[in-house]
Amino acid sequence: MSASRCGEERTPFLSSKRVAGLLGVTMTELAGLSGIARNTFAAKTGARKVDAALSPIIRILATAGEMTGDQVRAAIWFKTSADPGWVGKTAYDLVCEGKTDNLAYLKAARSGIYA
């Protein structure tokens, strides 16, 4: 999965609707996940803020998609797979808490370090 698949038409920014659709969440849930107000998604002046908030989510999903071979599986993993190394939290939980740096292990696992 690439950021271009989640992009807003005719702009260089990510589309909150496409990201919500990919994850199977409501716009309100996506707002909570990304840490920005729901109305910011619709505001024309909020495009950069939305893009910055959604970018870490897309990077995690892209890495998980490479590992699983499928963006649907990556989205399911993101929301449901609790990891003992994260005290039983899912990637979704960690992103909600603003801890996207804790997911850096995905790159190492993709490289085979923890496989």
KEFI-996857 format. One record per atom (N, C-alpha, C): residue in one letter; atom name; y, x negated, z negated. Coordinates in nm, 3 decimals. Layout:
<sites>
  torro  marnu        Y        X        Z
      A     CA        Y        X        Z
...
</sites>
This chain:
<sites>
  torro  marnu        Y        X        Z
      M      N   -0.116   -0.083    0.000
      M     CA    0.000    0.000    0.000
      M      C    0.124   -0.088    0.000
      S      N    0.222   -0.048    0.075
      S     CA    0.344   -0.125    0.077
      S      C    0.460   -0.036    0.037
      A      N    0.569   -0.099    0.001
      A     CA    0.688   -0.024   -0.038
      A      C    0.739    0.061    0.077
      S      N    0.716    0.018    0.199
      S     CA    0.763    0.095    0.314
      S      C    0.698    0.233    0.322
      R      N    0.577    0.247    0.270
      R     CA    0.509    0.377    0.270
      R      C    0.570    0.471    0.168
      C      N    0.644    0.417    0.074
      C     CA    0.708    0.499   -0.029
      C      C    0.859    0.503   -0.010
      G      N    0.905    0.461    0.106
      G     CA    1.048    0.453    0.131
      G      C    1.111    0.585    0.168
      E      N    1.239    0.592    0.142
      E     CA    1.321    0.706    0.182
      E      C    1.351    0.690    0.330
      E      N    1.346    0.800    0.403
      E     CA    1.372    0.792    0.547
      E      C    1.512    0.739    0.575
      R      N    1.519    0.649    0.669
      R     CA    1.645    0.589    0.720
      R      C    1.728    0.519    0.613
      T      N    1.664    0.475    0.506
      T     CA    1.733    0.395    0.405
      T      C    1.638    0.285    0.359
      P      N    1.691    0.181    0.299
      P     CA    1.604    0.073    0.249
      P      C    1.549    0.101    0.109
      F      N    1.570    0.222    0.057
      F     CA    1.534    0.252   -0.081
      F      C    1.403    0.329   -0.092
      L      N    1.342    0.322   -0.209
      L     CA    1.219    0.395   -0.237
      L      C    1.248    0.544   -0.255
      S      N    1.153    0.627   -0.219
      S     CA    1.165    0.771   -0.233
      S      C    1.094    0.816   -0.360
      S      N    1.167    0.876   -0.450
      S     CA    1.107    0.926   -0.574
      S      C    1.004    1.035   -0.543
      K      N    1.028    1.117   -0.443
      K     CA    0.934    1.223   -0.406
      K      C    0.802    1.165   -0.356
      R      N    0.810    1.061   -0.276
      R     CA    0.687    0.998   -0.225
      R      C    0.608    0.929   -0.336
      V      N    0.678    0.863   -0.426
      V     CA    0.611    0.795   -0.537
      V      C    0.546    0.899   -0.629
      A      N    0.619    1.007   -0.659
      A     CA    0.563    1.114   -0.743
      A      C    0.440    1.175   -0.675
      G      N    0.447    1.196   -0.545
      G     CA    0.333    1.250   -0.472
      G      C    0.214    1.158   -0.475
      L      N    0.237    1.030   -0.459
      L     CA    0.129    0.933   -0.463
      L      C    0.060    0.932   -0.598
      L      N    0.139    0.939   -0.704
      L     CA    0.084    0.937   -0.840
      L      C    0.032    1.073   -0.885
      G      N    0.071    1.179   -0.815
      G     CA    0.030    1.312   -0.856
      G      C    0.099    1.356   -0.983
      V      N    0.227    1.322   -0.996
      V     CA    0.305    1.360   -1.113
      V      C    0.427    1.441   -1.069
      T      N    0.486    1.514   -1.163
      T     CA    0.608    1.587   -1.134
      T      C    0.727    1.491   -1.135
      M      N    0.839    1.539   -1.085
      M     CA    0.959    1.456   -1.086
      M      C    1.003    1.430   -1.231
      T      N    0.981    1.524   -1.319
      T     CA    1.015    1.505   -1.460
      T      C    0.927    1.396   -1.521
      E      N    0.798    1.398   -1.489
      E     CA    0.707    1.294   -1.538
      E      C    0.746    1.158   -1.481
      L      N    0.783    1.154   -1.353
      L     CA    0.825    1.028   -1.291
      L      C    0.953    0.977   -1.356
      A      N    1.042    1.067   -1.392
      A     CA    1.165    1.025   -1.461
      A      C    1.131    0.960   -1.595
      G      N    1.038    1.019   -1.670
      G     CA    0.996    0.960   -1.796
      G      C    0.927    0.827   -1.777
      L      N    0.845    0.818   -1.674
      L     CA    0.774    0.695   -1.644
      L      C    0.869    0.583   -1.606
      S      N    0.968    0.616   -1.523
      S     CA    1.059    0.513   -1.472
      S      C    1.175    0.484   -1.566
      G      N    1.196    0.572   -1.663
      G     CA    1.302    0.549   -1.760
      G      C    1.442    0.584   -1.712
      I      N    1.451    0.670   -1.610
      I     CA    1.583    0.713   -1.565
      I      C    1.590    0.866   -1.569
      A      N    1.710    0.919   -1.570
      A     CA    1.730    1.063   -1.574
      A      C    1.682    1.128   -1.444
      R      N    1.622    1.246   -1.456
      R     CA    1.568    1.316   -1.340
      R      C    1.675    1.343   -1.234
      N      N    1.798    1.376   -1.276
      N     CA    1.903    1.405   -1.178
      N      C    1.944    1.281   -1.099
      T      N    1.914    1.165   -1.149
      T     CA    1.947    1.041   -1.077
      T      C    1.869    1.033   -0.947
      F      N    1.749    1.093   -0.942
      F     CA    1.669    1.093   -0.820
      F      C    1.742    1.161   -0.704
      A      N    1.817    1.266   -0.735
      A     CA    1.885    1.343   -0.631
      A      C    2.026    1.292   -0.600
      A      N    2.083    1.213   -0.689
      A     CA    2.219    1.165   -0.670
      A      C    2.224    1.056   -0.564
      K      N    2.312    1.072   -0.468
      K     CA    2.326    0.972   -0.362
      K      C    2.370    0.837   -0.418
      T      N    2.447    0.840   -0.524
      T     CA    2.495    0.716   -0.584
      T      C    2.388    0.648   -0.669
      G      N    2.276    0.716   -0.692
      G     CA    2.172    0.660   -0.778
      G      C    2.062    0.586   -0.704
      A      N    2.073    0.571   -0.573
      A     CA    1.965    0.512   -0.493
      A      C    1.924    0.373   -0.541
      R      N    2.019    0.288   -0.571
      R     CA    1.986    0.152   -0.616
      R      C    1.918    0.155   -0.753
      K      N    1.964    0.241   -0.841
      K     CA    1.905    0.252   -0.974
      K      C    1.762    0.304   -0.964
      V      N    1.741    0.405   -0.879
      V     CA    1.606    0.459   -0.857
      V      C    1.516    0.352   -0.799
      D      N    1.565    0.279   -0.702
      D     CA    1.487    0.174   -0.639
      D      C    1.446    0.067   -0.740
      A      N    1.539    0.028   -0.825
      A     CA    1.509   -0.074   -0.926
      A      C    1.407   -0.022   -1.028
      A      N    1.415    0.106   -1.062
      A     CA    1.323    0.163   -1.161
      A      C    1.183    0.184   -1.104
      L      N    1.175    0.216   -0.975
      L     CA    1.045    0.244   -0.913
      L      C    0.975    0.118   -0.861
      S      N    1.049    0.014   -0.836
      S     CA    0.991   -0.109   -0.779
      S      C    0.877   -0.168   -0.861
      P      N    0.888   -0.179   -0.994
      P     CA    0.774   -0.233   -1.071
      P      C    0.649   -0.146   -1.058
      I      N    0.669   -0.015   -1.052
      I     CA    0.555    0.077   -1.037
      I      C    0.486    0.054   -0.904
      I      N    0.565    0.039   -0.799
      I     CA    0.509    0.017   -0.665
      I      C    0.438   -0.118   -0.659
      R      N    0.493   -0.221   -0.722
      R     CA    0.427   -0.352   -0.724
      R      C    0.291   -0.343   -0.794
      I      N    0.285   -0.273   -0.906
      I     CA    0.159   -0.257   -0.978
      I      C    0.059   -0.180   -0.894
      L      N    0.104   -0.071   -0.833
      L     CA    0.014    0.008   -0.748
      L      C   -0.033   -0.070   -0.626
      A      N    0.055   -0.153   -0.570
      A     CA    0.016   -0.234   -0.454
      A      C   -0.092   -0.335   -0.493
      T      N   -0.075   -0.399   -0.607
      T     CA   -0.174   -0.496   -0.655
      T      C   -0.306   -0.426   -0.685
      A      N   -0.299   -0.312   -0.754
      A     CA   -0.420   -0.235   -0.784
      A      C   -0.485   -0.185   -0.656
      G      N   -0.404   -0.149   -0.559
      G     CA   -0.457   -0.103   -0.430
      G      C   -0.532   -0.213   -0.356
      E      N   -0.482   -0.335   -0.365
      E     CA   -0.553   -0.449   -0.304
      E      C   -0.687   -0.471   -0.371
      M      N   -0.690   -0.451   -0.503
      M     CA   -0.814   -0.475   -0.578
      M      C   -0.916   -0.363   -0.557
      T      N   -0.868   -0.238   -0.547
      T     CA   -0.959   -0.126   -0.531
      T      C   -0.988   -0.093   -0.386
      G      N   -0.901   -0.139   -0.297
      G     CA   -0.919   -0.111   -0.155
      G      C   -0.868    0.025   -0.112
      D      N   -0.800    0.096   -0.201
      D     CA   -0.759    0.232   -0.168
      D      C   -0.642    0.272   -0.256
      Q      N   -0.538    0.329   -0.197
      Q     CA   -0.421    0.366   -0.277
      Q      C   -0.448    0.485   -0.369
      V      N   -0.539    0.574   -0.331
      V     CA   -0.573    0.686   -0.419
      V      C   -0.645    0.634   -0.543
      R      N   -0.740    0.543   -0.524
      R     CA   -0.809    0.484   -0.639
      R      C   -0.712    0.408   -0.728
      A      N   -0.616    0.340   -0.665
      A     CA   -0.517    0.265   -0.742
      A      C   -0.434    0.360   -0.829
      A      N   -0.396    0.475   -0.774
      A     CA   -0.318    0.572   -0.850
      A      C   -0.400    0.630   -0.965
      I      N   -0.528    0.656   -0.939
      I     CA   -0.616    0.707   -1.045
      I      C   -0.632    0.602   -1.155
      W      N   -0.654    0.476   -1.115
      W     CA   -0.664    0.367   -1.213
      W      C   -0.537    0.360   -1.297
      F      N   -0.423    0.366   -1.231
      F     CA   -0.293    0.354   -1.296
      F      C   -0.278    0.457   -1.408
      K      N   -0.325    0.578   -1.383
      K     CA   -0.306    0.687   -1.479
      K      C   -0.418    0.701   -1.582
      T      N   -0.539    0.656   -1.550
      T     CA   -0.651    0.692   -1.636
      T      C   -0.732    0.578   -1.696
      S      N   -0.726    0.460   -1.642
      S     CA   -0.812    0.352   -1.691
      S      C   -0.750    0.277   -1.808
      A      N   -0.801    0.307   -1.925
      A     CA   -0.756    0.238   -2.046
      A      C   -0.826    0.103   -2.054
      D      N   -0.752    0.002   -2.091
      D     CA   -0.805   -0.134   -2.098
      D      C   -0.804   -0.181   -2.242
      P      N   -0.918   -0.232   -2.291
      P     CA   -0.923   -0.281   -2.429
      P      C   -0.823   -0.393   -2.455
      G      N   -0.793   -0.473   -2.354
      G     CA   -0.697   -0.581   -2.369
      G      C   -0.555   -0.530   -2.390
      W      N   -0.534   -0.404   -2.358
      W     CA   -0.403   -0.342   -2.379
      W      C   -0.411   -0.242   -2.494
      V      N   -0.502   -0.262   -2.586
      V     CA   -0.522   -0.174   -2.701
      V      C   -0.552   -0.031   -2.654
      G      N   -0.632   -0.020   -2.549
      G     CA   -0.675    0.110   -2.499
      G      C   -0.570    0.187   -2.422
      K      N   -0.463    0.122   -2.383
      K     CA   -0.357    0.189   -2.307
      K      C   -0.381    0.175   -2.158
      T      N   -0.330    0.271   -2.084
      T     CA   -0.337    0.265   -1.938
      T      C   -0.213    0.193   -1.885
      A      N   -0.216    0.160   -1.757
      A     CA   -0.098    0.101   -1.694
      A      C    0.019    0.200   -1.702
      Y      N   -0.011    0.328   -1.686
      Y     CA    0.091    0.433   -1.698
      Y      C    0.158    0.425   -1.835
      D      N    0.079    0.414   -1.940
      D     CA    0.132    0.405   -2.076
      D      C    0.225    0.285   -2.091
      L      N    0.179    0.170   -2.041
      L     CA    0.259    0.048   -2.054
      L      C    0.390    0.057   -1.977
      V      N    0.386    0.116   -1.858
      V     CA    0.510    0.132   -1.781
      V      C    0.605    0.226   -1.855
      C      N    0.552    0.334   -1.912
      C     CA    0.636    0.426   -1.991
      C      C    0.706    0.354   -2.105
      E      N    0.638    0.255   -2.161
      E     CA    0.694    0.178   -2.272
      E      C    0.783    0.063   -2.223
      G      N    0.799    0.050   -2.092
      G     CA    0.882   -0.057   -2.037
      G      C    0.817   -0.193   -2.039
      K      N    0.684   -0.196   -2.047
      K     CA    0.612   -0.322   -2.058
      K      C    0.543   -0.360   -1.928
      T      N    0.617   -0.361   -1.819
      T     CA    0.556   -0.396   -1.691
      T      C    0.515   -0.542   -1.684
      D      N    0.575   -0.627   -1.765
      D     CA    0.538   -0.769   -1.767
      D      C    0.397   -0.786   -1.825
      N      N    0.349   -0.693   -1.907
      N     CA    0.214   -0.702   -1.962
      N      C    0.108   -0.682   -1.855
      L      N    0.147   -0.635   -1.738
      L     CA    0.052   -0.609   -1.631
      L      C    0.038   -0.729   -1.538
      A      N    0.096   -0.841   -1.576
      A     CA    0.089   -0.961   -1.493
      A      C   -0.055   -1.009   -1.476
      Y      N   -0.143   -0.969   -1.568
      Y     CA   -0.282   -1.011   -1.557
      Y      C   -0.347   -0.960   -1.429
      L      N   -0.290   -0.854   -1.369
      L     CA   -0.346   -0.801   -1.244
      L      C   -0.349   -0.909   -1.135
      K      N   -0.244   -0.987   -1.127
      K     CA   -0.240   -1.094   -1.026
      K      C   -0.347   -1.197   -1.053
      A      N   -0.366   -1.229   -1.180
      A     CA   -0.468   -1.327   -1.216
      A      C   -0.608   -1.271   -1.185
      A      N   -0.629   -1.145   -1.217
      A     CA   -0.759   -1.083   -1.190
      A      C   -0.785   -1.076   -1.040
      R      N   -0.681   -1.047   -0.963
      R     CA   -0.695   -1.043   -0.817
      R      C   -0.734   -1.180   -0.763
      S      N   -0.686   -1.285   -0.828
      S     CA   -0.719   -1.422   -0.785
      S      C   -0.855   -1.467   -0.834
      G      N   -0.918   -1.385   -0.920
      G     CA   -1.050   -1.417   -0.969
      G      C   -1.054   -1.490   -1.101
      I      N   -0.940   -1.507   -1.164
      I     CA   -0.935   -1.581   -1.290
      I      C   -1.010   -1.508   -1.400
      Y      N   -0.993   -1.376   -1.409
      Y     CA   -1.057   -1.298   -1.514
      Y      C   -1.175   -1.217   -1.461
      A      N   -1.214   -1.239   -1.340
      A     CA   -1.321   -1.158   -1.281
      A      C   -1.456   -1.196   -1.340
</sites>
